[in-house]
Amino acid sequence: MGGESEAAWRSLLDDLVSRGLKAPEFVIVDGAPGLEKALGLVWPEALVQRCTVHYAAFRIMPTSTRNSAQEAVIAAKEAA
């Protein structure tokens, strides 16, 4: 479908369900709003969490935790 719209993600998730994928208990996402909306429609009981690496990388963390979290992410990337 191209793109990361709710409709595109919903199509992908519906296809996975039709092929037998059971509802997950927990899903980690990268922050794509379309994915989060589609997950809420397809699997409303699943817990959804934003990936902490993406969370830090996009610098949307609360300022009270931003610096230490960014330093930890940079150190992890450099160690890899």
Phi and psi in degrees as GROMACS dihedral restraints (atoms count N, CA, C in turn):
[ dihedral_restraints ]
;  ai    aj    ak    al  type     phi  dphi    fc
    3     4     5     6     1    71.9    20    10
    4     5     6     7     1   135.5    20    10
    6     7     8     9     1    86.5    20    10
    7     8     9    10     1   179.3    20    10
    9    10    11    12     1  -123.9    20    10
   10    11    12    13     1    39.6    20    10
   12    13    14    15     1   -73.6    20    10
   13    14    15    16     1   165.8    20    10
   15    16    17    18     1   -57.5    20    10
   16    17    18    19     1   -42.0    20    10
   18    19    20    21     1   -63.1    20    10
   19    20    21    22     1   -40.9    20    10
   21    22    23    24     1   -64.7    20    10
   22    23    24    25     1   -46.5    20    10
   24    25    26    27     1   -66.3    20    10
   25    26    27    28     1   -39.1    20    10
   27    28    29    30     1   -61.8    20    10
   28    29    30    31     1   -41.0    20    10
   30    31    32    33     1   -60.8    20    10
   31    32    33    34     1   -44.7    20    10
   33    34    35    36     1   -63.6    20    10
   34    35    36    37     1   -47.5    20    10
   36    37    38    39     1   -64.6    20    10
   37    38    39    40     1   -41.7    20    10
   39    40    41    42     1   -60.3    20    10
   40    41    42    43     1   -39.3    20    10
   42    43    44    45     1   -64.0    20    10
   43    44    45    46     1   -43.3    20    10
   45    46    47    48     1   -63.2    20    10
   46    47    48    49     1   -41.7    20    10
   48    49    50    51     1   -63.7    20    10
   49    50    51    52     1   -42.6    20    10
   51    52    53    54     1   -63.8    20    10
   52    53    54    55     1   -22.7    20    10
   54    55    56    57     1   -95.7    20    10
   55    56    57    58     1     8.6    20    10
   57    58    59    60     1   105.7    20    10
   58    59    60    61     1     1.8    20    10
   60    61    62    63     1   -67.7    20    10
   61    62    63    64     1   126.4    20    10
   63    64    65    66     1   -85.0    20    10
   64    65    66    67     1   159.5    20    10
   66    67    68    69     1   -62.7    20    10
   67    68    69    70     1   129.5    20    10
   69    70    71    72     1   -76.5    20    10
   70    71    72    73     1   158.0    20    10
   72    73    74    75     1   -85.5    20    10
   73    74    75    76     1   -29.1    20    10
   75    76    77    78     1  -145.7    20    10
   76    77    78    79     1   133.7    20    10
   78    79    80    81     1  -130.7    20    10
   79    80    81    82     1   131.8    20    10
   81    82    83    84     1  -104.2    20    10
   82    83    84    85     1   127.2    20    10
   84    85    86    87     1  -120.8    20    10
   85    86    87    88     1   165.2    20    10
   87    88    89    90     1   -95.3    20    10
   88    89    90    91     1     4.9    20    10
   90    91    92    93     1   103.1    20    10
   91    92    93    94     1     4.0    20    10
   93    94    95    96     1   -68.5    20    10
   94    95    96    97     1   114.8    20    10
   96    97    98    99     1   -61.0    20    10
   97    98    99   100     1   -34.3    20    10
   99   100   101   102     1   -63.5    20    10
  100   101   102   103     1   -38.5    20    10
  102   103   104   105     1   -66.2    20    10
  103   104   105   106     1   -45.6    20    10
  105   106   107   108     1   -61.7    20    10
  106   107   108   109     1   -40.5    20    10
  108   109   110   111     1   -64.7    20    10
  109   110   111   112     1   -44.7    20    10
  111   112   113   114     1   -64.3    20    10
  112   113   114   115     1   -41.0    20    10
  114   115   116   117     1   -60.4    20    10
  115   116   117   118     1   -41.0    20    10
  117   118   119   120     1   -63.1    20    10
  118   119   120   121     1   -29.8    20    10
  120   121   122   123     1   -82.1    20    10
  121   122   123   124     1   -41.8    20    10
  123   124   125   126     1   -80.8    20    10
  124   125   126   127     1   -43.6    20    10
  126   127   128   129     1  -130.6    20    10
  127   128   129   130     1    73.1    20    10
  129   130   131   132     1   -63.0    20    10
  130   131   132   133     1   -21.0    20    10
  132   133   134   135     1   -86.1    20    10
  133   134   135   136     1   -13.3    20    10
  135   136   137   138     1   -70.1    20    10
  136   137   138   139     1   137.4    20    10
  138   139   140   141     1   -79.4    20    10
  139   140   141   142     1   135.6    20    10
  141   142   143   144     1  -121.1    20    10
  142   143   144   145     1   131.3    20    10
  144   145   146   147     1  -131.1    20    10
  145   146   147   148     1   141.8    20    10
  147   148   149   150     1   -78.0    20    10
  148   149   150   151     1   137.2    20    10
  150   151   152   153     1   -58.2    20    10
  151   152   153   154     1   128.9    20    10
  153   154   155   156     1   -66.7    20    10
  154   155   156   157     1   -29.2    20    10
  156   157   158   159     1   -67.3    20    10
  157   158   159   160     1   -45.7    20    10
  159   160   161   162     1   -65.7    20    10
  160   161   162   163     1   -37.9    20    10
  162   163   164   165     1   -58.3    20    10
  163   164   165   166     1   -47.1    20    10
  165   166   167   168     1   -71.4    20    10
  166   167   168   169     1   -40.2    20    10
  168   169   170   171     1   -63.7    20    10
  169   170   171   172     1   -33.0    20    10
  171   172   173   174     1   -85.7    20    10
  172   173   174   175     1    -0.1    20    10
  174   175   176   177     1    53.6    20    10
  175   176   177   178     1    45.5    20    10
  177   178   179   180     1  -111.6    20    10
  178   179   180   181     1    11.4    20    10
  180   181   182   183     1   -70.9    20    10
  181   182   183   184     1   155.1    20    10
  183   184   185   186     1   -58.9    20    10
  184   185   186   187     1   142.3    20    10
  186   187   188   189     1   -60.8    20    10
  187   188   189   190     1   -23.6    20    10
  189   190   191   192     1   -66.5    20    10
  190   191   192   193     1   -22.2    20    10
  192   193   194   195     1  -120.6    20    10
  193   194   195   196     1    -5.6    20    10
  195   196   197   198     1   -58.4    20    10
  196   197   198   199     1   -53.5    20    10
  198   199   200   201     1   -61.5    20    10
  199   200   201   202     1   -47.8    20    10
  201   202   203   204     1   -67.0    20    10
  202   203   204   205     1   -36.2    20    10
  204   205   206   207     1   -67.8    20    10
  205   206   207   208     1   -42.3    20    10
  207   208   209   210     1   -65.3    20    10
  208   209   210   211     1   -39.8    20    10
  210   211   212   213     1   -62.3    20    10
  211   212   213   214     1   -39.9    20    10
  213   214   215   216     1   -65.9    20    10
  214   215   216   217     1   -40.1    20    10
  216   217   218   219     1   -66.5    20    10
  217   218   219   220     1   -43.5    20    10
  219   220   221   222     1   -62.6    20    10
  220   221   222   223     1   -43.0    20    10
  222   223   224   225     1   -63.7    20    10
  223   224   225   226     1   -39.1    20    10
  225   226   227   228     1   -66.7    20    10
  226   227   228   229     1   -40.4    20    10
  228   229   230   231     1   -65.6    20    10
  229   230   231   232     1   -41.0    20    10
  231   232   233   234     1   -69.6    20    10
  232   233   234   235     1   -29.5    20    10
  234   235   236   237     1   -77.2    20    10
  235   236   237   238     1   -21.3    20    10
